[in-house]
Amino acid sequence: MLCTQTLRIVLVVIILPKSVILLKNGLALTPPMGWMSWGYYMCGVKCDENPDKCLNENLILSVADTFYNEGYQEAGYEYIIIDDCWSEKERDLDGRLVPDKKRFPNGMKYIADYIHNRGLKFGMYTNIAAVTCMHYPGSKDYFDIDAQSFAEWGVDYLKVDGCFVKENDLNTGYIELGQELKKAGRPMVYSCSWPYYIQYIHNKKPDYSPIAKHCNMWRNYHDVVLTWPALKVIMKHYQNEYDTISPYHGPGHWNDPDMIIFGTGVLNENQSRVHLAVYLMLSAPILLSCDMNKITRYEKKLLQNLDLIAIGQDMLGVMAKPYQLEQSVTLWVKPHLPKKGDIFHSFSFAVVNLDDQQHLISIFPLAYGVNSTDGYSVMDVFANTFKNNITLKESFEVVVPPEDVILYTLFPL
């Protein structure tokens, strides 16, 4: 049944994040974009039994080639990140981590050089415990040695997990490892899982002040799994937690809702639009995890839609604010560049329908901080077309199909 709602709401002022003390290493000034092995390949060590899910050197080099040859690099995708299960089970006699000799025969420096020669960036994984989540060697008691190894190998991004770590060690370990990375002399995006383990393993409320001070980005919710219901839970979490986490979100310091699950065959086109649009409205990192050869033509079109990507890569880095319009319909509102006269922001409006029925929604932009007295030009981001101009006194109506999103950007006239 068609559901109709017309909104006439008092003016709501968009409040930008409050000032906090943040990590300032000059990195991740926009949310990182790239590819990460875990979500799809996971601990892909049984290469003889399951070659299609093998985490090895050939896989990583093939992702670099795809980014370089198929337009992903030009769209902003640059980080290629190896997750857990990349090493031998024992360190060498000098206490250094050793890449798996069979799956990574040329070592990590070789892979980093290959990636760098294509103008891309290389990422790796460790854990601040003695072992990783999959029981490979972790970095506890080796922070200095491991930081030096990562620097020597040419790592540009380090994901640091927190399995099997006591609460106090979480609160000190991430800081200590970050200090050793700084001493190693090679700038690396520092991706932490600190708040997730505080909240969901130790059942405490995370203190985001030290997290934002020491990390470029952080996981604060469960791993994504390859299902549409899992994505809906993640989106609802970020909607519910907006007031808590948005003040710490911005250039150089990002909330990370986990990976994009395109190329896995679990999403239809509507769901794919919702998945990517919400993450970009959040200014979230966009990290694919899939066999790049299985990305559909439509998914690739979305991933390389530069008008869409521009919303997530906006230099202001504002996390979109959610407004619950109906039980299953949320409006996400994001101010961003370009500005008119350094006063009037552009705005993007994403109307997300998670229901299995379509909804007719009327939006009155003035109610959400839109304030250019000369009006706005309205662009349909997915269609790459300009629809019309509107004044501050006008509303616009959208019909949102089931499990889909309508995304408009308003540019001040």
ChimeraX attribute file (.defattr): number of C-alpha atoms within 10 A of each C-alpha:
attribute: neighborCount
match mode: 1-to-1
recipient: residues
	/A:1	6
	/A:2	8
	/A:3	11
	/A:4	12
	/A:5	13
	/A:6	14
	/A:7	13
	/A:8	13
	/A:9	12
	/A:10	10
	/A:11	13
	/A:12	12
	/A:13	12
	/A:14	15
	/A:15	11
	/A:16	17
	/A:17	16
	/A:18	9
	/A:19	8
	/A:20	14
	/A:21	12
	/A:22	20
	/A:23	18
	/A:24	16
	/A:25	16
	/A:26	12
	/A:27	19
	/A:28	21
	/A:29	19
	/A:30	20
	/A:31	27
	/A:32	26
	/A:33	23
	/A:34	26
	/A:35	28
	/A:36	27
	/A:37	26
	/A:38	20
	/A:39	22
	/A:40	20
	/A:41	18
	/A:42	18
	/A:43	17
	/A:44	19
	/A:45	19
	/A:46	12
	/A:47	13
	/A:48	9
	/A:49	9
	/A:50	10
	/A:51	12
	/A:52	13
	/A:53	20
	/A:54	20
	/A:55	25
	/A:56	20
	/A:57	20
	/A:58	13
	/A:59	18
	/A:60	22
	/A:61	16
	/A:62	14
	/A:63	21
	/A:64	28
	/A:65	15
	/A:66	14
	/A:67	26
	/A:68	18
	/A:69	12
	/A:70	12
	/A:71	14
	/A:72	18
	/A:73	21
	/A:74	13
	/A:75	16
	/A:76	20
	/A:77	22
	/A:78	24
	/A:79	23
	/A:80	27
	/A:81	26
	/A:82	24
	/A:83	22
	/A:84	26
	/A:85	24
	/A:86	26
	/A:87	18
	/A:88	17
	/A:89	16
	/A:90	14
	/A:91	15
	/A:92	10
	/A:93	7
	/A:94	7
	/A:95	11
	/A:96	16
	/A:97	23
	/A:98	18
	/A:99	19
	/A:100	20
	/A:101	12
	/A:102	12
	/A:103	19
	/A:104	20
	/A:105	12
	/A:106	13
	/A:107	17
	/A:108	23
	/A:109	17
	/A:110	15
	/A:111	21
	/A:112	21
	/A:113	17
	/A:114	18
	/A:115	24
	/A:116	17
	/A:117	11
	/A:118	15
	/A:119	13
	/A:120	21
	/A:121	23
	/A:122	28
	/A:123	23
	/A:124	20
	/A:125	20
	/A:126	26
	/A:127	27
	/A:128	28
	/A:129	24
	/A:130	18
	/A:131	19
	/A:132	22
	/A:133	17
	/A:134	12
	/A:135	15
	/A:136	20
	/A:137	25
	/A:138	27
	/A:139	23
	/A:140	19
	/A:141	13
	/A:142	18
	/A:143	20
	/A:144	18
	/A:145	18
	/A:146	22
	/A:147	24
	/A:148	20
	/A:149	19
	/A:150	23
	/A:151	20
	/A:152	14
	/A:153	18
	/A:154	23
	/A:155	26
	/A:156	23
	/A:157	25
	/A:158	22
	/A:159	23
	/A:160	27
	/A:161	27
	/A:162	27
	/A:163	21
	/A:164	18
	/A:165	22
	/A:166	15
	/A:167	18
	/A:168	9
	/A:169	16
	/A:170	22
	/A:171	18
	/A:172	11
	/A:173	23
	/A:174	25
	/A:175	17
	/A:176	17
	/A:177	24
	/A:178	21
	/A:179	15
	/A:180	17
	/A:181	25
	/A:182	16
	/A:183	14
	/A:184	19
	/A:185	12
	/A:186	17
	/A:187	17
	/A:188	26
	/A:189	23
	/A:190	26
	/A:191	24
	/A:192	27
	/A:193	23
	/A:194	28
	/A:195	23
	/A:196	22
	/A:197	24
	/A:198	22
	/A:199	16
	/A:200	14
	/A:201	15
	/A:202	14
	/A:203	11
	/A:204	13
	/A:205	11
	/A:206	20
	/A:207	13
	/A:208	18
	/A:209	13
	/A:210	16
	/A:211	24
	/A:212	25
	/A:213	16
	/A:214	24
	/A:215	24
	/A:216	30
	/A:217	29
	/A:218	25
	/A:219	21
	/A:220	23
	/A:221	20
	/A:222	15
	/A:223	16
	/A:224	18
	/A:225	15
	/A:226	18
	/A:227	13
	/A:228	17
	/A:229	10
	/A:230	13
	/A:231	21
	/A:232	15
	/A:233	14
	/A:234	17
	/A:235	17
	/A:236	13
	/A:237	15
	/A:238	23
	/A:239	18
	/A:240	12
	/A:241	11
	/A:242	16
	/A:243	12
	/A:244	11
	/A:245	17
	/A:246	20
	/A:247	19
	/A:248	22
	/A:249	26
	/A:250	26
	/A:251	23
	/A:252	23
	/A:253	28
	/A:254	29
	/A:255	26
	/A:256	25
	/A:257	24
	/A:258	25
	/A:259	25
	/A:260	25
	/A:261	25
	/A:262	26
	/A:263	20
	/A:264	18
	/A:265	13
	/A:266	12
	/A:267	18
	/A:268	14
	/A:269	14
	/A:270	13
	/A:271	20
	/A:272	21
	/A:273	22
	/A:274	25
	/A:275	22
	/A:276	22
	/A:277	27
	/A:278	21
	/A:279	23
	/A:280	23
	/A:281	29
	/A:282	31
	/A:283	31
	/A:284	28
	/A:285	24
	/A:286	27
	/A:287	26
	/A:288	25
	/A:289	23
	/A:290	24
	/A:291	19
	/A:292	18
	/A:293	10
	/A:294	12
	/A:295	17
	/A:296	15
	/A:297	10
	/A:298	13
	/A:299	19
	/A:300	16
	/A:301	12
	/A:302	19
	/A:303	22
	/A:304	19
	/A:305	16
	/A:306	16
	/A:307	16
	/A:308	23
	/A:309	22
	/A:310	17
	/A:311	26
	/A:312	30
	/A:313	25
	/A:314	20
	/A:315	17
	/A:316	18
	/A:317	28
	/A:318	26
	/A:319	29
	/A:320	28
	/A:321	23
	/A:322	22
	/A:323	14
	/A:324	13
	/A:325	18
	/A:326	15
	/A:327	9
	/A:328	14
	/A:329	21
	/A:330	20
	/A:331	22
	/A:332	23
	/A:333	25
	/A:334	27
	/A:335	29
	/A:336	25
	/A:337	17
	/A:338	16
	/A:339	15
	/A:340	13
	/A:341	8
	/A:342	8
	/A:343	10
	/A:344	20
	/A:345	21
	/A:346	22
	/A:347	26
	/A:348	24
	/A:349	23
	/A:350	23
	/A:351	29
	/A:352	27
	/A:353	26
	/A:354	20
	/A:355	16
	/A:356	11
	/A:357	15
	/A:358	19
	/A:359	23
	/A:360	14
	/A:361	20
	/A:362	17
	/A:363	21
	/A:364	19
	/A:365	26
	/A:366	20
	/A:367	18
	/A:368	22
	/A:369	18
	/A:370	24
	/A:371	19
	/A:372	18
	/A:373	12
	/A:374	12
	/A:375	18
	/A:376	22
	/A:377	18
	/A:378	20
	/A:379	20
	/A:380	18
	/A:381	21
	/A:382	17
	/A:383	12
	/A:384	13
	/A:385	11
	/A:386	14
	/A:387	12
	/A:388	11
	/A:389	16
	/A:390	18
	/A:391	17
	/A:392	16
	/A:393	10
	/A:394	12
	/A:395	16
	/A:396	12
	/A:397	12
	/A:398	14
	/A:399	18
	/A:400	21
	/A:401	18
	/A:402	16
	/A:403	23
	/A:404	26
	/A:405	28
	/A:406	20
	/A:407	25
	/A:408	23
	/A:409	24
	/A:410	24
	/A:411	22
	/A:412	25
	/A:413	16
